[in-house]
Structure formats: C-alpha cells, structure tokens
Amino acid sequence: MTPPLAGRWRRLFAGFIDGVIVAVISAPFIWTTYTTVWDSSKGMAERVEIKHVFIAGVISFLYYWLLHSYWNGQTLGKKLFGMRVVMDTGEPVTVLAAAIRQGTVVILDWLCCLGIVNLAWILFDPRKQALHDKAAKTLVVDA
C-alpha cells in the first residue's frame, strides 16, 4: 500500500533546500571565460562570455540520483521535510527509476520553459506528480 502523498508546499520547500545545497557544492566548479567573435551585422568583433557549468550539472545529477537511489528515496531536503520518493506501486524507488527521474529533469530544464511546466504540473495533477515523476513512474510520499 502506498503511503499518503506528500504536500505540494513541502515539496517546494524541500526542493529549495536541495537547490541551495547543490548550488553550494557545485559553485566552485562553475567558471567563466571570454572569447572574441565577429559580428557581421555590426562589422566588428565582440567579446562574448562563456559559462562553464557541465561539472556543476554532473554534480547536481549525482546528488539527486544517488541520494534517491541509495538513501531511502530521500535527498537532504526531503528528509528534513519528511518525504521520500517511491515507485507508483509503493515499493522503494529503483536505481533505474531514480536515473530516469533525474534525467527527465535535466532534459526538461534544457528545453525552453519546460522546466517550469515540469514543476508546475504538481499543482494540477491528482497524484501530485511532476512530469519527471510520470516519466519514472514515481510518487513523492510521506516518509
């Protein structure tokens, strides 16, 4: 039997806590470089900023995937707010489902505006599932 679904506000606050944790951990791995490119419409060279965030993205993916997979379906934020991720059958989340869940988040965040749609989906879904939960067949429930 599946435990009661976690509340939307608690999910929001847990996500905020996790976001801060990931930002603090990954901040040292983000850097900026500059290059010069020719702008033919202006007929001149321009300096362009390039943000390097790949390693930070890998850290973020690993934080969510590994904690959901190997720490009772919980990140630090979910643990603090008394929630965990389970399969939609109520069984513990699998390593593969946790990877699909987080991979879907990454893909939707890369696509214009779909990251917001993904998160907002829980407001209207009767099972309070975001799109990444639907893709991985998971639920966020009370721990």
N, C-alpha and C positions, 0 to 999 in steps of 0.2 A: 504494500500500500504506500502511496506517495504522501509524504508529509505536506502540511499546508504550504501554499505558495508564499514566497517572501513578498513583502510590501514594496511597492514602486519607489517610495521615498527612501526606504532603507537601501535599496539597490543603488539609487542615485548617490547617496552619501558614501556608501562603500566604494563605489566607482571613483568618486572624488578622492577618497583616501588612497586608493590604489594608484590613481593618476599622479598624485603628489609623490608617492614612494618611487614609482617608475621614473618620474622626472628627476628626482634627486639622484637616483642610482645612475641614470643614463646621461645626465648633464655633462660629466667630464668627457664623454665620447662624442660630443657634438662640436664641430668646429666650422669656421667659415674661411673660405678662400675667395680670391677675386681673379677674374680673367678679363681680358680685353676682347671685345667683339666689334666687328664692323657693322654699323647700322647704315645700310644703303639708302634708306629713306631720308636720313639726315645728312648723309655724306660725311660721316665722321665715326671715329672709334669711340666706344663707350665702355666704361668699367662695369662689370656685372658681378654681383655677389652670388656665390655658390655655397649653399648649406650642405654639410656632410652629416647625414643622420642615419645612415644604414646600420651602423653598430648599435646606436640607440634603439632602432627599430627591432633589431635582433634581441636586445636585452628585454624590451617590452614583451615581445612574443614569448620568450623563455619564462619570464616572470609569471605570466598568466597560465601558459600551458603547463609548466612544471608544477606550480602550486595546485592548480585544479586537478592535475593527474595524480599527484603523489601526496597531497595534504588534505585528504578527505573532501575534495571538491571545493576547497576554500582558498582564497587569497587572504592577505592580512586584513584588508578592508571587510571582506565577507565574514571573517572570523570575528572581528570587532563588532559587527552588527548582527551576528547570529544567523548567518545564512550559509548555504552551500549549493553547489551545482550537482545535479543528479541526472541520470538518464530519464527520459519521459515515462519510463516504466517504474521509476522509483529506485532502481539499482544505482550503485555508485558509478560516477562518470568514468568512462574508459579513457585510456591514453589517446586512442584514435579520435574519439568524440571531442576531447579537450583540444586536440590539434585542429580539427575541423572547425570547432567553435572559434578559436582564436584566429585561424587563417581567414575565416569569413570576415571577422572584424577588420583585419588588415586590408583585405580586398575592398570591402565597402568603404573604409576610410580613404583609400586611394582614389576611389571614384567620386567625382564631384557631388557633394551634398548627401550621398547615400549613407555616410557615417551617422549623420544626424537622423535620417529616416530610420536607420537601424535601431538607434536608441529610443526614438520616439515611438516605435512600434509597440513597446510595452504599455503605452498609455491606452491603446485601443484593443489589444489582444486579450481575449477572455482568460488565457492561461498565463498572462503577463510575460510572454516570450518576446524577446527581441529577434530580429531576423537571424542573428548568429545562433540563437538557441534553436530556432526552427531548422536551420541547416544541419546542426549537430544532433538534433532530437534530444535536447536537454531542457531542464527546468531549473529555476533558482527557487529553493525551498528553505523553510526554517530549519536550522541545524539542530 
